Amino acid sequence: MSESAGNASGTTVGTLVFDSHANIVQYGGVGEQRTADARQLALVALDADGYGAVEDAAAGLRIALYRQGDLTVASYSRVAT
């Protein structure tokens, strides 16, 4: 996965919520198949407000991240082509 500020289609296709130890709290959509992402996403440096984004070009996904306290929400959307 690479850090990206690129545009996505805007349609969320899945979510993943995990704690600071990469334990899965909740998932939906493609997040169910991507629970292993939690360990790698937990290492992504976010801005001062807790926001960030990465792209998995191989899967055609952009992953928007928001971290507050112990929890991180990852929102998956398809990359616009």
N, C-alpha and C positions, 0 to 999 in steps of 0.2 A: 504494500500500500504506500502511496506517496501523498504528501501534503498537497492540497489543491484548493484554489479559490475559484475553480471553474464553475460554469453554470450546469445545472441539472434540469431535467424536464419538469421538476416541481412535484411530481407524483411520488408520494412515499409508497414504497413497496415492502417496507418492513421496519421493525424497531427491535432494539436490544437494550435492556437496562441491566447494569451490573454494578457491583460494589467495588471498593478500592482493592479488593483481593481477587478480582475477576470472577467472583461468584455471580451466577446469573440470577437475577431477581424476576425478570419478566421478558418475554419475547413475543413477536407477532410477525406474520408474513415471512419474508425471507430471513428474518432474524432467527427463526427456528433452525434453519440449516447453517447459520453462521455463528453459532454460540462460541466456537473456537476463536473468533475474532476478538473476544473480550480481553484476552491477555495482551494482544498487540495494541489494541485501541487504548488500553489503560496507560500505555506508555507515551501516547501522543501529547505533546506540549500544547496546551490551550492558552488563549489570551487571558488577560487579567480578569475578564468577566466570566471565564469558564467556557468559551466557545471555540470551536475549531472545526476543521474539515479535512478529510483525506479522500483519496480516490483509489479504487481498485480497478484499474484499467482492464485487467484480464477478465473481470466479471462484469464490466460495464456499469459499475456502481459508484456513486458518490455517497460518502458517509459523513453526515453532519453530526457533530458532537456537542453536548452540553454537560458540564460537570458542576454539581453543587454538593458540597460536603462530601459524603461517602459514595454518592451515586452518580453514575454517568449514563446518559441517554444517547444512544446512537440511532440516528434516523437514516435509513437507506433509501436512496432514490436512483432511478436509472439515469445514466449520463446521456444527455442529448447528443445525437449524432447528426 
